[in-house]
């Protein structure tokens, strides 16, 4: 909004007086909310632990370095098991995620009212629970071991893989689908 200075020339202002007042009042409210939240956080914080954290971090660092290389020979089998758990779990997840992805994609599902919501529920529920929680649950059911880890990784990865796949399926170029159906192919449902 233009305003005139002492010489009568127009000066542009960003806000009117009322807009500027509202702007400053909102800033004041924001600062007050921040101060209140800081007070609530400070009241429930045990400050001794905050001030003692650098000493504890230094203690952990000094005990962790230098590493004890004599234990390296004992790490071979656990590392191999971990790689196998991750690989097998991901392969199983991919095998299970492909059909779920086709059922979740709008353009390939058999029923958008019944099957697609179930497929989306599978995707969301397997993604929303952490692998560690799946592992703890499966250890309670089938016992500790590599098998529980493989199944936990597989269940957790189904959602991620299926989500990426069904989004890619939904984004396919429809002109290619139309060209194939023009040759006499069925819709594939």
MODELLER restraints for C-alpha pairs under 7 A, 6 or more apart:
rsr = mdl.restraints
at = mdl.atoms
rsr.add(forms.Gaussian(group=physical.xy_distance, feature=features.Distance(at['CA:1:A'], at['CA:12:A']), mean=5.69, stdev=0.5))
rsr.add(forms.Gaussian(group=physical.xy_distance, feature=features.Distance(at['CA:1:A'], at['CA:13:A']), mean=5.49, stdev=0.5))
rsr.add(forms.Gaussian(group=physical.xy_distance, feature=features.Distance(at['CA:1:A'], at['CA:14:A']), mean=6.82, stdev=0.5))
rsr.add(forms.Gaussian(group=physical.xy_distance, feature=features.Distance(at['CA:1:A'], at['CA:15:A']), mean=6.90, stdev=0.5))
rsr.add(forms.Gaussian(group=physical.xy_distance, feature=features.Distance(at['CA:1:A'], at['CA:16:A']), mean=6.77, stdev=0.5))
rsr.add(forms.Gaussian(group=physical.xy_distance, feature=features.Distance(at['CA:2:A'], at['CA:10:A']), mean=5.66, stdev=0.5))
rsr.add(forms.Gaussian(group=physical.xy_distance, feature=features.Distance(at['CA:2:A'], at['CA:11:A']), mean=5.42, stdev=0.5))
rsr.add(forms.Gaussian(group=physical.xy_distance, feature=features.Distance(at['CA:2:A'], at['CA:12:A']), mean=4.53, stdev=0.5))
rsr.add(forms.Gaussian(group=physical.xy_distance, feature=features.Distance(at['CA:2:A'], at['CA:13:A']), mean=6.26, stdev=0.5))
rsr.add(forms.Gaussian(group=physical.xy_distance, feature=features.Distance(at['CA:3:A'], at['CA:10:A']), mean=5.34, stdev=0.5))
rsr.add(forms.Gaussian(group=physical.xy_distance, feature=features.Distance(at['CA:3:A'], at['CA:11:A']), mean=5.03, stdev=0.5))
rsr.add(forms.Gaussian(group=physical.xy_distance, feature=features.Distance(at['CA:3:A'], at['CA:12:A']), mean=6.15, stdev=0.5))
rsr.add(forms.Gaussian(group=physical.xy_distance, feature=features.Distance(at['CA:4:A'], at['CA:10:A']), mean=4.40, stdev=0.5))
rsr.add(forms.Gaussian(group=physical.xy_distance, feature=features.Distance(at['CA:4:A'], at['CA:11:A']), mean=5.64, stdev=0.5))
rsr.add(forms.Gaussian(group=physical.xy_distance, feature=features.Distance(at['CA:5:A'], at['CA:11:A']), mean=6.57, stdev=0.5))
rsr.add(forms.Gaussian(group=physical.xy_distance, feature=features.Distance(at['CA:85:A'], at['CA:146:A']), mean=6.52, stdev=0.5))
rsr.add(forms.Gaussian(group=physical.xy_distance, feature=features.Distance(at['CA:85:A'], at['CA:149:A']), mean=6.05, stdev=0.5))
rsr.add(forms.Gaussian(group=physical.xy_distance, feature=features.Distance(at['CA:85:A'], at['CA:150:A']), mean=4.78, stdev=0.5))
rsr.add(forms.Gaussian(group=physical.xy_distance, feature=features.Distance(at['CA:86:A'], at['CA:150:A']), mean=6.83, stdev=0.5))
rsr.add(forms.Gaussian(group=physical.xy_distance, feature=features.Distance(at['CA:86:A'], at['CA:153:A']), mean=6.69, stdev=0.5))
rsr.add(forms.Gaussian(group=physical.xy_distance, feature=features.Distance(at['CA:88:A'], at['CA:150:A']), mean=6.25, stdev=0.5))
rsr.add(forms.Gaussian(group=physical.xy_distance, feature=features.Distance(at['CA:89:A'], at['CA:150:A']), mean=4.57, stdev=0.5))
rsr.add(forms.Gaussian(group=physical.xy_distance, feature=features.Distance(at['CA:89:A'], at['CA:151:A']), mean=6.17, stdev=0.5))
rsr.add(forms.Gaussian(group=physical.xy_distance, feature=features.Distance(at['CA:89:A'], at['CA:153:A']), mean=4.98, stdev=0.5))
rsr.add(forms.Gaussian(group=physical.xy_distance, feature=features.Distance(at['CA:89:A'], at['CA:154:A']), mean=4.20, stdev=0.5))
rsr.add(forms.Gaussian(group=physical.xy_distance, feature=features.Distance(at['CA:90:A'], at['CA:153:A']), mean=6.82, stdev=0.5))
rsr.add(forms.Gaussian(group=physical.xy_distance, feature=features.Distance(at['CA:90:A'], at['CA:154:A']), mean=5.68, stdev=0.5))
rsr.add(forms.Gaussian(group=physical.xy_distance, feature=features.Distance(at['CA:90:A'], at['CA:157:A']), mean=6.49, stdev=0.5))
rsr.add(forms.Gaussian(group=physical.xy_distance, feature=features.Distance(at['CA:92:A'], at['CA:154:A']), mean=5.75, stdev=0.5))
rsr.add(forms.Gaussian(group=physical.xy_distance, feature=features.Distance(at['CA:93:A'], at['CA:154:A']), mean=4.55, stdev=0.5))
rsr.add(forms.Gaussian(group=physical.xy_distance, feature=features.Distance(at['CA:93:A'], at['CA:155:A']), mean=6.58, stdev=0.5))
rsr.add(forms.Gaussian(group=physical.xy_distance, feature=features.Distance(at['CA:93:A'], at['CA:157:A']), mean=5.55, stdev=0.5))
rsr.add(forms.Gaussian(group=physical.xy_distance, feature=features.Distance(at['CA:93:A'], at['CA:158:A']), mean=4.70, stdev=0.5))
rsr.add(forms.Gaussian(group=physical.xy_distance, feature=features.Distance(at['CA:94:A'], at['CA:158:A']), mean=6.67, stdev=0.5))
rsr.add(forms.Gaussian(group=physical.xy_distance, feature=features.Distance(at['CA:94:A'], at['CA:161:A']), mean=6.43, stdev=0.5))
rsr.add(forms.Gaussian(group=physical.xy_distance, feature=features.Distance(at['CA:96:A'], at['CA:158:A']), mean=6.56, stdev=0.5))
rsr.add(forms.Gaussian(group=physical.xy_distance, feature=features.Distance(at['CA:97:A'], at['CA:158:A']), mean=5.07, stdev=0.5))
rsr.add(forms.Gaussian(group=physical.xy_distance, feature=features.Distance(at['CA:97:A'], at['CA:161:A']), mean=5.90, stdev=0.5))
rsr.add(forms.Gaussian(group=physical.xy_distance, feature=features.Distance(at['CA:97:A'], at['CA:162:A']), mean=4.59, stdev=0.5))
rsr.add(forms.Gaussian(group=physical.xy_distance, feature=features.Distance(at['CA:98:A'], at['CA:162:A']), mean=6.28, stdev=0.5))
rsr.add(forms.Gaussian(group=physical.xy_distance, feature=features.Distance(at['CA:100:A'], at['CA:119:A']), mean=5.70, stdev=0.5))
rsr.add(forms.Gaussian(group=physical.xy_distance, feature=features.Distance(at['CA:100:A'], at['CA:162:A']), mean=6.22, stdev=0.5))
rsr.add(forms.Gaussian(group=physical.xy_distance, feature=features.Distance(at['CA:101:A'], at['CA:162:A']), mean=4.68, stdev=0.5))
rsr.add(forms.Gaussian(group=physical.xy_distance, feature=features.Distance(at['CA:101:A'], at['CA:163:A']), mean=6.69, stdev=0.5))
rsr.add(forms.Gaussian(group=physical.xy_distance, feature=features.Distance(at['CA:101:A'], at['CA:165:A']), mean=5.71, stdev=0.5))
rsr.add(forms.Gaussian(group=physical.xy_distance, feature=features.Distance(at['CA:101:A'], at['CA:166:A']), mean=4.43, stdev=0.5))
rsr.add(forms.Gaussian(group=physical.xy_distance, feature=features.Distance(at['CA:102:A'], at['CA:108:A']), mean=5.74, stdev=0.5))
rsr.add(forms.Gaussian(group=physical.xy_distance, feature=features.Distance(at['CA:102:A'], at['CA:109:A']), mean=6.16, stdev=0.5))
rsr.add(forms.Gaussian(group=physical.xy_distance, feature=features.Distance(at['CA:102:A'], at['CA:166:A']), mean=6.19, stdev=0.5))
rsr.add(forms.Gaussian(group=physical.xy_distance, feature=features.Distance(at['CA:103:A'], at['CA:109:A']), mean=4.50, stdev=0.5))
rsr.add(forms.Gaussian(group=physical.xy_distance, feature=features.Distance(at['CA:103:A'], at['CA:115:A']), mean=6.64, stdev=0.5))
rsr.add(forms.Gaussian(group=physical.xy_distance, feature=features.Distance(at['CA:103:A'], at['CA:116:A']), mean=5.74, stdev=0.5))
rsr.add(forms.Gaussian(group=physical.xy_distance, feature=features.Distance(at['CA:103:A'], at['CA:119:A']), mean=6.01, stdev=0.5))
rsr.add(forms.Gaussian(group=physical.xy_distance, feature=features.Distance(at['CA:104:A'], at['CA:116:A']), mean=4.72, stdev=0.5))
rsr.add(forms.Gaussian(group=physical.xy_distance, feature=features.Distance(at['CA:104:A'], at['CA:119:A']), mean=5.13, stdev=0.5))
rsr.add(forms.Gaussian(group=physical.xy_distance, feature=features.Distance(at['CA:104:A'], at['CA:120:A']), mean=5.80, stdev=0.5))
rsr.add(forms.Gaussian(group=physical.xy_distance, feature=features.Distance(at['CA:104:A'], at['CA:166:A']), mean=6.19, stdev=0.5))
rsr.add(forms.Gaussian(group=physical.xy_distance, feature=features.Distance(at['CA:105:A'], at['CA:166:A']), mean=5.00, stdev=0.5))
rsr.add(forms.Gaussian(group=physical.xy_distance, feature=features.Distance(at['CA:105:A'], at['CA:167:A']), mean=6.97, stdev=0.5))
rsr.add(forms.Gaussian(group=physical.xy_distance, feature=features.Distance(at['CA:105:A'], at['CA:169:A']), mean=6.38, stdev=0.5))
rsr.add(forms.Gaussian(group=physical.xy_distance, feature=features.Distance(at['CA:105:A'], at['CA:170:A']), mean=5.64, stdev=0.5))
rsr.add(forms.Gaussian(group=physical.xy_distance, feature=features.Distance(at['CA:106:A'], at['CA:112:A']), mean=6.82, stdev=0.5))
rsr.add(forms.Gaussian(group=physical.xy_distance, feature=features.Distance(at['CA:106:A'], at['CA:170:A']), mean=6.43, stdev=0.5))
rsr.add(forms.Gaussian(group=physical.xy_distance, feature=features.Distance(at['CA:107:A'], at['CA:170:A']), mean=6.13, stdev=0.5))
rsr.add(forms.Gaussian(group=physical.xy_distance, feature=features.Distance(at['CA:108:A'], at['CA:189:A']), mean=6.44, stdev=0.5))
rsr.add(forms.Gaussian(group=physical.xy_distance, feature=features.Distance(at['CA:109:A'], at['CA:116:A']), mean=6.36, stdev=0.5))
rsr.add(forms.Gaussian(group=physical.xy_distance, feature=features.Distance(at['CA:110:A'], at['CA:189:A']), mean=5.93, stdev=0.5))
rsr.add(forms.Gaussian(group=physical.xy_distance, feature=features.Distance(at['CA:122:A'], at['CA:159:A']), mean=6.97, stdev=0.5))
rsr.add(forms.Gaussian(group=physical.xy_distance, feature=features.Distance(at['CA:123:A'], at['CA:158:A']), mean=6.81, stdev=0.5))
rsr.add(forms.Gaussian(group=physical.xy_distance, feature=features.Distance(at['CA:123:A'], at['CA:159:A']), mean=4.06, stdev=0.5))
rsr.add(forms.Gaussian(group=physical.xy_distance, feature=features.Distance(at['CA:123:A'], at['CA:162:A']), mean=6.57, stdev=0.5))
rsr.add(forms.Gaussian(group=physical.xy_distance, feature=features.Distance(at['CA:123:A'], at['CA:163:A']), mean=6.63, stdev=0.5))
rsr.add(forms.Gaussian(group=physical.xy_distance, feature=features.Distance(at['CA:124:A'], at['CA:159:A']), mean=6.29, stdev=0.5))
rsr.add(forms.Gaussian(group=physical.xy_distance, feature=features.Distance(at['CA:126:A'], at['CA:155:A']), mean=6.03, stdev=0.5))
rsr.add(forms.Gaussian(group=physical.xy_distance, feature=features.Distance(at['CA:126:A'], at['CA:156:A']), mean=5.19, stdev=0.5))
rsr.add(forms.Gaussian(group=physical.xy_distance, feature=features.Distance(at['CA:126:A'], at['CA:158:A']), mean=6.56, stdev=0.5))
rsr.add(forms.Gaussian(group=physical.xy_distance, feature=features.Distance(at['CA:126:A'], at['CA:159:A']), mean=5.16, stdev=0.5))
rsr.add(forms.Gaussian(group=physical.xy_distance, feature=features.Distance(at['CA:127:A'], at['CA:156:A']), mean=5.75, stdev=0.5))
rsr.add(forms.Gaussian(group=physical.xy_distance, feature=features.Distance(at['CA:127:A'], at['CA:159:A']), mean=4.82, stdev=0.5))
rsr.add(forms.Gaussian(group=physical.xy_distance, feature=features.Distance(at['CA:127:A'], at['CA:160:A']), mean=6.25, stdev=0.5))
rsr.add(forms.Gaussian(group=physical.xy_distance, feature=features.Distance(at['CA:130:A'], at['CA:156:A']), mean=6.93, stdev=0.5))
rsr.add(forms.Gaussian(group=physical.xy_distance, feature=features.Distance(at['CA:131:A'], at['CA:152:A']), mean=5.90, stdev=0.5))
rsr.add(forms.Gaussian(group=physical.xy_distance, feature=features.Distance(at['CA:131:A'], at['CA:153:A']), mean=6.10, stdev=0.5))
rsr.add(forms.Gaussian(group=physical.xy_distance, feature=features.Distance(at['CA:131:A'], at['CA:156:A']), mean=5.69, stdev=0.5))
rsr.add(forms.Gaussian(group=physical.xy_distance, feature=features.Distance(at['CA:134:A'], at['CA:152:A']), mean=5.11, stdev=0.5))
rsr.add(forms.Gaussian(group=physical.xy_distance, feature=features.Distance(at['CA:135:A'], at['CA:148:A']), mean=6.24, stdev=0.5))
rsr.add(forms.Gaussian(group=physical.xy_distance, feature=features.Distance(at['CA:135:A'], at['CA:149:A']), mean=5.91, stdev=0.5))
rsr.add(forms.Gaussian(group=physical.xy_distance, feature=features.Distance(at['CA:135:A'], at['CA:152:A']), mean=5.03, stdev=0.5))
rsr.add(forms.Gaussian(group=physical.xy_distance, feature=features.Distance(at['CA:138:A'], at['CA:148:A']), mean=5.60, stdev=0.5))
rsr.add(forms.Gaussian(group=physical.xy_distance, feature=features.Distance(at['CA:138:A'], at['CA:152:A']), mean=6.98, stdev=0.5))
rsr.add(forms.Gaussian(group=physical.xy_distance, feature=features.Distance(at['CA:139:A'], at['CA:148:A']), mean=5.91, stdev=0.5))
rsr.add(forms.Gaussian(group=physical.xy_distance, feature=features.Distance(at['CA:142:A'], at['CA:148:A']), mean=6.78, stdev=0.5))
rsr.add(forms.Gaussian(group=physical.xy_distance, feature=features.Distance(at['CA:181:A'], at['CA:187:A']), mean=6.71, stdev=0.5))
